[in-house]
Amino acid sequence: MQIGIVGLGRMGMNMARRLIAGGHRVVAYNRSPEKVVRIVEEGARGAESPEDLVAQLESPRLVWLMLPAGEVVDEHIDHFSGLMTPGDIIVEGGNSYCKDDIRRSEQLKRKGIHYLDVGVSGGIWGLQAGYCLMVGGKVSIFSHIEPVLKTLAPENGYMLCGPSGAGHFVKMVHNGIEYAMMQAYGEGFNIIKNSPYGDKVPFAELANLWNQGSVIRSWLLELLESAFKDDPGLETLQPYVEDSGEGRWTVQQAVESSTPAPVIALSLFERFSSRDNADFANKVLAALRNQFGGHAVRKTDNRSE
């Protein structure tokens, strides 16, 4: 298929690369042109502007946005929808709030433009392993772009979750669960560290051991093993853990629907407290965020990397 990729950050660039490798015709646009030059060297067609990108795509056009959530997404949707024609498709693949998706879908519907929201998980490892894709929107449009989804995802790695908003809603809850899992790992390793055995248990080897058939095995543990190999005591990290919108939105949804979610809520609040807390558990959380998503961490010399 032909597809326009808008936004060549950590996720967008690698998604473009995976699509090119899968035989799709990719037209790429990014506000900073250096990244466009880089992906053109790898087989994409470059666009100098939104107008140029739209002109290079045949109808029905497919434009996939990979941008930071918020106003910048609305700005791009407004701009592109003014350039596109009825029957074209806009996919929002960032981490937007599901209620924004419903609003955008209704706005684009009046112009005859289709909208899909796609929650994307896989972080900086998605290029090799594939991305887990959670899609919201019409069945017919989902089916139309399915060749792209198949290329981006591993086997059985994508699903239509429901109408507009459903994709990002499910991804929101996914991230809330992720918060709680990471918190449990952080607390567990902290208990060991503060025990009489703390200076005797090699954490990288323990993370590897727990992935050999135990009930708590996971990809997060694989990443934690890697982090401990690089820095056995996580001495270079500050225990400062950022939070993204999805964790907060998950807790807000739990409140709105009167659904008990004490573990997810506490894991979010623990991230808040991490900013004034030198706890080892929070170093584990910071290390994990850096490992799976390439998120910035604070080093002990106060530099962000």
C-alpha positions in Angstrom: 0.0 0.0 0.0 0.9 3.7 -0.2 1.0 5.5 3.1 2.0 8.9 4.4 3.9 8.9 7.7 3.8 12.2 9.6 6.3 12.4 12.5 9.6 10.6 12.5 10.4 10.4 16.2 11.4 7.3 18.1 8.3 5.4 17.0 7.5 7.0 13.6 10.9 6.5 12.1 11.1 2.8 12.9 7.5 2.3 11.8 8.4 3.9 8.4 11.4 1.6 8.2 9.3 -1.5 8.9 6.8 -0.5 6.3 9.5 0.1 3.7 11.0 -3.3 4.4 7.5 -4.8 4.0 7.2 -3.4 0.4 4.9 -0.5 1.1 5.4 2.9 -0.6 6.1 5.4 2.2 5.9 9.1 1.8 7.4 10.8 4.9 7.1 14.3 6.4 8.6 15.7 9.5 8.9 19.3 10.7 12.7 19.0 11.0 13.9 18.0 7.5 17.0 16.1 8.6 14.9 13.0 9.6 13.2 13.1 6.2 16.5 13.1 4.5 17.5 10.1 6.6 14.5 8.0 5.8 14.6 8.9 2.1 18.1 7.4 2.0 16.4 4.2 3.3 13.8 4.0 0.6 11.0 6.4 1.4 9.8 9.4 -0.6 10.3 12.7 1.2 7.7 15.4 1.5 8.7 19.1 2.2 5.3 20.0 3.5 1.8 18.5 4.2 0.7 19.8 0.8 3.6 17.9 -0.8 2.8 14.7 1.1 -0.9 14.8 0.1 0.1 15.5 -3.5 2.3 12.4 -3.6 -0.5 10.0 -2.5 -3.2 8.6 -4.6 -6.8 8.6 -3.5 -8.0 7.1 -1.2 -5.1 8.6 0.7 -3.8 7.1 3.9 -2.0 9.5 6.3 -0.7 8.1 9.6 0.2 10.6 12.3 2.9 9.7 14.9 3.0 12.9 17.0 3.0 13.9 20.7 -0.6 13.9 22.1 -2.4 17.1 22.4 -2.8 20.3 20.4 -0.1 19.4 17.8 -2.3 16.4 16.7 -5.4 18.6 16.3 -3.3 21.2 14.4 -2.1 18.5 11.9 -5.5 16.9 11.6 -7.1 20.3 10.8 -4.4 21.1 8.3 -4.4 17.7 6.5 -8.2 17.5 6.4 -8.2 20.7 4.5 -6.0 19.2 1.9 -7.6 15.8 1.6 -10.8 14.7 -0.2 -13.8 12.5 0.8 -12.9 8.9 1.2 -9.4 9.6 2.4 -8.2 8.2 5.8 -6.4 9.8 8.8 -4.9 7.4 11.4 -3.8 8.8 14.7 -1.1 6.5 16.0 0.1 8.5 19.0 -1.0 8.3 22.6 -4.1 10.5 22.3 -6.9 10.6 24.8 -9.8 8.4 23.6 -12.4 11.2 24.1 -10.4 13.4 21.7 -10.7 10.6 19.1 -14.4 10.6 19.3 -14.5 14.4 18.7 -12.0 14.2 15.8 -13.9 11.3 14.2 -17.1 13.3 14.2 -15.4 16.4 12.8 -13.8 14.5 10.0 -17.0 12.6 9.2 -18.6 15.9 8.2 -15.9 16.3 5.6 -16.3 12.7 4.4 -12.8 11.8 5.8 -12.4 8.5 7.7 -10.6 8.4 11.1 -8.9 5.5 12.9 -7.3 5.7 16.3 -4.5 3.2 16.8 -2.8 2.5 20.1 0.8 1.4 19.4 2.9 -0.5 21.9 6.4 -1.8 21.2 8.6 1.1 21.9 12.0 1.3 20.4 12.0 -2.5 19.9 9.1 -2.5 17.5 11.3 -2.3 14.4 12.6 -5.8 15.0 9.8 -7.4 17.0 6.8 -5.7 15.6 4.2 -3.4 17.2 1.1 -4.4 19.1 -1.7 -2.4 17.5 -5.1 -1.6 19.1 -7.5 -0.1 16.6 -10.7 2.0 17.0 -13.0 2.9 14.1 -15.2 1.5 11.3 -14.8 -2.2 10.3 -14.6 -1.3 6.6 -11.7 1.2 7.1 -9.9 -1.2 9.4 -10.1 -3.9 6.6 -8.9 -1.4 4.0 -5.6 -0.6 5.9 -5.1 -4.2 7.2 -2.1 -4.8 4.9 -0.3 -2.0 6.7 -1.3 -3.4 10.1 -0.1 -6.9 9.1 3.3 -5.4 8.2 3.7 -3.4 11.4 2.5 -6.1 13.8 3.9 -9.5 14.7 1.6 -12.5 14.1 -1.8 -11.9 15.9 -0.5 -8.5 16.9 -3.4 -6.3 15.9 -7.1 -6.1 16.6 -10.1 -3.9 16.0 -11.2 -3.1 19.5 -14.4 -1.2 18.7 -15.7 2.2 17.3 -13.8 5.5 17.4 -11.9 5.9 20.7 -11.7 2.2 21.5 -8.1 1.8 20.2 -6.7 4.5 22.4 -9.0 3.5 25.3 -7.6 0.0 25.3 -4.0 1.3 25.0 -4.7 3.6 27.9 -5.7 0.7 30.1 -2.7 -1.3 28.8 -0.4 1.5 30.0 -2.1 1.6 33.4 -1.4 -2.2 33.8 2.1 -1.5 32.7 2.5 1.0 35.5 1.4 -1.6 38.1 3.6 -4.3 36.7 6.7 -2.1 36.7 5.9 -1.0 40.3 5.7 -4.6 41.5 9.0 -5.4 39.9 10.6 -2.3 41.4 9.3 -3.0 44.9 10.4 -6.7 44.7 13.9 -5.9 43.8 14.0 -3.2 46.4 12.9 -5.7 49.1 15.8 -7.9 48.0 18.3 -5.0 48.0 17.4 -4.0 51.5 17.6 -7.6 52.8 20.6 -9.5 54.3 21.0 -11.0 50.8 21.0 -7.7 48.9 24.7 -7.6 48.3 24.9 -11.2 47.3 22.1 -11.6 44.7 23.2 -10.6 41.2 20.1 -8.8 39.9 20.8 -9.4 36.2 21.1 -13.1 36.8 18.0 -13.1 39.0 15.9 -11.3 36.3 17.1 -13.9 33.8 16.2 -16.8 36.2 12.7 -15.5 36.8 12.2 -15.6 33.0 12.9 -19.3 32.9 9.4 -20.7 33.4 8.3 -18.7 36.4 4.8 -17.2 36.7 6.2 -13.7 36.7 8.3 -14.0 33.5 7.8 -11.2 31.0 9.5 -9.0 28.4 9.9 -6.3 31.1 12.1 -8.7 33.0 14.2 -9.2 29.9 14.7 -5.4 29.7 15.4 -5.3 33.4 18.1 -7.9 32.9 19.7 -5.7 30.2 19.5 -2.6 32.5 21.2 -4.5 35.4 23.9 -5.8 33.0 24.7 -2.2 32.0 24.6 -0.9 35.6 24.3 -3.6 38.2 23.3 -1.2 41.0 21.6 1.4 38.8 24.1 3.8 40.4 24.0 6.1 37.4 20.3 6.7 37.6 18.3 9.2 39.7 15.1 7.6 41.1 13.0 10.1 39.2 10.1 8.6 37.2 8.0 10.5 34.8 4.4 9.6 34.0 2.6 9.8 30.7 -1.1 10.8 30.2 -2.3 7.2 29.8 -1.7 6.3 33.5 -3.6 9.4 34.7 -6.4 8.8 32.2 -6.7 5.2 33.4 -7.2 6.3 37.0 -9.6 9.0 35.9 -11.7 6.4 34.0 -11.7 4.2 37.0 -13.1 7.0 39.1 -15.7 8.0 36.5 -16.9 4.4 36.2 -16.6 3.6 39.9 -14.3 0.8 39.1 -11.8 -0.3 41.8 -8.2 0.0 40.6 -6.2 0.5 43.8 -2.9 -1.0 42.4 -2.9 1.0 39.2 -3.8 4.2 41.2 -1.0 3.6 43.7 1.5 2.9 41.0 0.7 6.3 39.5 1.0 8.1 42.9 4.3 6.4 43.5 5.6 8.0 40.3 4.6 11.3 41.8 6.4 10.6 45.0 9.5 9.4 43.2 10.4 13.0 42.4 11.3 13.5 46.1 12.4 10.0 46.9 15.8 8.3 46.6 14.2 4.8 46.6 15.9 2.0 44.6 12.5 0.8 43.4 12.1 4.0 41.5 15.5 3.6 39.9 14.2 0.2 38.6 11.1 2.0 37.1 13.3 4.7 35.5 15.6 2.0 34.0 12.6 0.1 32.6 11.1 3.2 30.9 14.4 3.9 29.3 14.8 0.3 28.1 11.5 -0.2 26.4 10.7 3.3 25.2 13.9 5.2 25.1 12.4 7.7 27.5 14.8 10.2 29.0 16.2 9.4 32.4 18.0 11.6 34.9 21.5 10.6 35.6 23.2 11.1 39.0 25.1 14.1 37.7 21.8 15.7 36.9 22.1 15.3 33.1 19.1 14.0 31.2 19.8 11.3 28.6 
